[in-house]
């Protein structure tokens, strides 16, 4: 089974205990499925997969992948 590290940033890290953990995921699991399973499927999060901002959520996760999720920021 592939192992994927999940890092949460900003307010997500403060309010969620799962950030920084390594998860074993089934073969052929997509980024979208992984995010949904951890309550992070909302489109207002900024998702980074292995240093790629806004990756295709249909991407199949591989062993050693790093998924970072940030709350979206707005300013004025």
N, CA, C and O of each residue as an XYZ file, in Angstrom:
304
protein
N       0.836     -1.187      0.000
C       0.000      0.000      0.000
C       0.877      1.245      0.000
O       1.866      1.307      0.729
N       0.525      2.226     -0.804
C       1.274      3.487     -0.801
C       1.075      4.254      0.512
O       0.009      4.190      1.124
N       2.097      4.965      0.924
C       2.018      5.849      2.090
C       2.066      7.290      1.612
O       2.915      7.661      0.801
N       1.139      8.104      2.126
C       1.015      9.503      1.722
C       1.057     10.363      2.979
O       0.382     10.062      3.963
N       1.854     11.439      2.948
C       1.914     12.367      4.081
C       0.942     13.522      3.826
O       0.889     14.076      2.728
N       0.187     13.868      4.850
C      -0.760     14.970      4.776
C      -0.310     16.064      5.727
O      -0.106     15.824      6.918
N      -0.156     17.268      5.190
C       0.198     18.433      6.020
C      -0.905     19.471      5.882
O      -1.285     19.848      4.774
N      -1.406     19.920      7.005
C      -2.405     20.981      7.034
C      -1.722     22.245      7.503
O      -0.837     22.204      8.359
N      -2.131     23.357      6.946
C      -1.503     24.635      7.262
C      -2.538     25.644      7.742
O      -3.739     25.467      7.536
N      -2.062     26.690      8.375
C      -2.932     27.782      8.822
C      -3.974     27.309      9.819
O      -3.687     26.487     10.690
N      -5.172     27.828      9.690
C      -6.258     27.493     10.609
C      -6.631     26.020     10.545
O      -7.111     25.467     11.534
N      -6.424     25.377      9.409
C      -6.709     23.942      9.312
C      -5.844     23.154     10.291
O      -6.321     22.214     10.925
N      -4.595     23.528     10.413
C      -3.681     22.827     11.320
C      -4.075     23.038     12.776
O      -3.926     22.144     13.609
N      -4.577     24.225     13.068
C      -4.952     24.551     14.441
C      -6.202     23.807     14.885
O      -6.360     23.502     16.067
N      -7.096     23.512     13.935
C      -8.386     22.924     14.297
C      -8.514     21.447     13.945
O      -9.587     20.867     14.115
N      -7.442     20.828     13.458
C      -7.530     19.456     12.997
C      -6.304     18.683     13.463
O      -5.174     19.140     13.291
N      -6.521     17.527     14.045
C      -5.424     16.744     14.608
C      -4.742     15.823     13.597
O      -3.775     15.150     13.955
N      -5.209     15.769     12.349
C      -4.648     14.792     11.409
C      -3.457     15.307     10.623
O      -2.777     14.510      9.976
N      -3.179     16.574     10.647
C      -2.081     17.130      9.857
C      -0.726     16.614     10.293
O      -0.466     16.479     11.489
N       0.134     16.327      9.343
C       1.469     15.840      9.628
C       1.555     14.334      9.714
O       2.644     13.788      9.893
N       0.437     13.655      9.591
C       0.425     12.206      9.688
C       0.681     11.556      8.336
O       0.481     12.162      7.283
N       1.124     10.320      8.396
C       1.304      9.508      7.199
C       0.156      8.510      7.151
O      -0.147      7.843      8.141
N      -0.473      8.420      5.993
C      -1.608      7.525      5.810
C      -1.286      6.486      4.755
O      -0.740      6.804      3.698
N      -1.627      5.252      5.046
C      -1.559      4.231      4.015
C      -2.858      4.310      3.237
O      -3.943      4.342      3.817
N      -2.738      4.341      1.914
C      -3.916      4.470      1.060
C      -3.991      3.259      0.129
O      -2.968      2.657     -0.197
N      -5.192      2.908     -0.293
C      -5.321      1.790     -1.226
C      -4.669      2.119     -2.571
O      -4.525      3.286     -2.933
N      -4.285      1.099     -3.287
C      -3.765      1.287     -4.642
C      -4.819      2.015     -5.476
O      -6.018      1.798     -5.305
N      -4.365      2.867     -6.367
C      -5.230      3.568     -7.320
C      -6.193      4.569     -6.690
O      -7.176      4.945     -7.329
N      -5.944      5.014     -5.455
C      -6.807      6.027     -4.856
C      -6.428      7.387     -5.443
O      -5.248      7.687     -5.623
N      -7.430      8.196     -5.734
C      -7.175      9.516     -6.300
C      -7.019     10.558     -5.198
O      -7.417     10.343     -4.053
N      -6.439     11.674     -5.569
C      -6.298     12.796     -4.647
C      -7.669     13.232     -4.146
O      -7.842     13.492     -2.955
N      -8.639     13.314     -5.043
C      -9.997     13.736     -4.663
C     -10.580     12.810     -3.596
O     -11.126     13.282     -2.598
N     -10.470     11.513     -3.797
C     -10.997     10.548     -2.826
C     -10.296     10.698     -1.485
O     -10.942     10.686     -0.437
N      -8.985     10.838     -1.517
C      -8.208     11.022     -0.290
C      -8.674     12.270      0.458
O      -8.881     12.228      1.671
N      -8.836     13.367     -0.256
C      -9.283     14.612      0.375
C     -10.680     14.469      0.966
O     -10.932     14.912      2.087
N     -11.582     13.853      0.218
C     -12.953     13.664      0.707
C     -12.981     12.814      1.974
O     -13.726     13.110      2.908
N     -12.176     11.766      2.004
C     -12.140     10.878      3.168
C     -11.647     11.581      4.430
O     -11.918     11.129      5.542
N     -10.934     12.674      4.259
C     -10.403     13.412      5.412
C     -11.105     14.757      5.617
O     -10.606     15.624      6.334
N     -12.265     14.919      4.982
C     -13.046     16.141      5.169
C     -12.438     17.364      4.524
O     -12.698     18.487      4.956
N     -11.624     17.163      3.485
C     -10.917     18.276      2.850
C     -11.271     18.416      1.376
O     -10.491     18.971      0.602
N     -12.425     17.925      0.986
C     -12.812     17.942     -0.420
C     -13.332     19.271     -0.929
O     -13.510     19.445     -2.134
N     -13.576     20.205     -0.033
C     -14.126     21.494     -0.455
C     -13.180     22.201     -1.411
O     -11.961     22.141     -1.247
N     -13.733     22.860     -2.392
C     -12.924     23.536     -3.410
C     -12.309     24.844     -2.918
O     -11.489     25.436     -3.620
N     -12.690     25.307     -1.723
C     -12.107     26.558     -1.235
C     -10.794     26.329     -0.476
O     -10.249     27.270      0.103
N     -10.285     25.103     -0.470
C      -8.956     24.837      0.076
C      -7.938     24.895     -1.054
O      -8.228     24.498     -2.182
N      -6.756     25.388     -0.748
C      -5.655     25.356     -1.705
C      -4.916     24.037     -1.470
O      -4.446     23.772     -0.364
N      -4.818     23.218     -2.509
C      -4.193     21.906     -2.395
C      -2.883     21.909     -3.183
O      -2.814     22.397     -4.311
N      -1.861     21.357     -2.562
C      -0.556     21.225     -3.204
C      -0.165     19.753     -3.131
O      -0.201     19.142     -2.062
N       0.203     19.200     -4.258
C       0.665     17.812     -4.314
C       2.090     17.811     -4.830
O       2.335     18.145     -5.989
N       3.027     17.439     -3.979
C       4.442     17.382     -4.362
C       4.900     18.680     -5.024
O       5.513     18.653     -6.092
N       4.606     19.808     -4.394
C       5.020     21.137     -4.850
C       4.287     21.637     -6.088
O       4.727     22.607     -6.705
N       3.188     21.005     -6.465
C       2.368     21.473     -7.577
C       1.076     22.051     -7.005
O       0.278     21.332     -6.405
N       0.878     23.345     -7.195
C      -0.323     24.011     -6.697
C      -1.485     23.707     -7.628
O      -1.360     23.790     -8.850
N      -2.618     23.353     -7.029
C      -3.826     23.092     -7.819
C      -3.695     21.885     -8.730
O      -4.017     21.981     -9.914
N      -3.231     20.749     -8.216
C      -3.069     19.578     -9.055
C      -4.430     19.034     -9.507
O      -5.464     19.337     -8.910
N      -4.408     18.250    -10.543
C      -5.624     17.574    -10.994
C      -6.056     16.623     -9.883
O      -5.287     15.758     -9.464
N      -7.269     16.785     -9.416
C      -7.738     15.963     -8.300
C      -8.007     14.519     -8.699
O      -8.274     13.679     -7.840
N      -7.941     14.224     -9.986
C      -8.089     12.843    -10.456
C      -6.750     12.110    -10.461
O      -6.689     10.942    -10.847
N      -5.683     12.774    -10.040
C      -4.359     12.168     -9.991
C      -4.352     11.012     -8.996
O      -4.842     11.145     -7.874
N      -3.794      9.880     -9.415
C      -3.660      8.724     -8.525
C      -2.444      8.946     -7.633
O      -1.355      9.259     -8.114
N      -2.644      8.781     -6.325
C      -1.560      8.995     -5.372
C      -0.563      7.844     -5.413
O      -0.927      6.686     -5.619
N       0.716      8.197     -5.210
C       1.797      7.222     -5.220
C       2.502      7.238     -3.864
O       2.379      8.183     -3.085
N       3.238      6.167     -3.613
C       3.989      6.059     -2.377
C       4.945      7.244     -2.246
O       5.674      7.574     -3.182
N       4.933      7.877     -1.076
C       5.835      8.993     -0.809
C       5.285     10.352     -1.179
O       5.964     11.359     -0.974
N       4.067     10.418     -1.723
C       3.484     11.711     -2.085
C       3.262     12.566     -0.843
O       3.000     12.056      0.246
N       3.373     13.880     -1.035
C       3.099     14.853      0.020
C       1.931     15.714     -0.416
O       1.989     16.383     -1.448
N       0.864     15.692      0.380
C      -0.318     16.513      0.120
C      -0.364     17.588      1.195
O      -0.418     17.275      2.385
N      -0.342     18.847      0.786
C      -0.458     19.969      1.714
C      -1.742     20.718      1.399
O      -2.068     20.955      0.236
N      -2.465     21.085      2.444
C      -3.752     21.769      2.259
C      -3.753     23.033      3.103
O      -3.470     23.007      4.301
N      -4.081     24.147      2.444
C      -4.135     25.462      3.082
C      -5.553     26.001      2.976
O      -6.242     25.727      1.993
N      -6.003     26.761      3.969
C      -7.262     27.465      3.793
C      -7.049     28.583      2.771
O      -5.997     29.222      2.747
N      -8.040     28.805      1.947
C      -7.932     29.865      0.948
C      -7.994     31.220      1.655
O      -8.762     31.406      2.599
N      -7.185     32.150      1.190
C      -7.132     33.467      1.807
C      -7.724     34.492      0.831
O      -7.638     34.330     -0.387
N      -8.306     35.514      1.371
C      -8.831     36.607      0.572
C      -8.364     37.912      1.203
O      -8.214     38.008      2.421
N      -8.150     38.865      0.402
C      -7.702     40.152      0.924
C      -8.302     41.284      0.141
O      -9.027     41.076     -0.831
N      -8.004     42.446      0.559
C      -8.593     43.551     -0.134
C      -7.757     44.787     -0.070
O      -8.138     45.819     -0.623
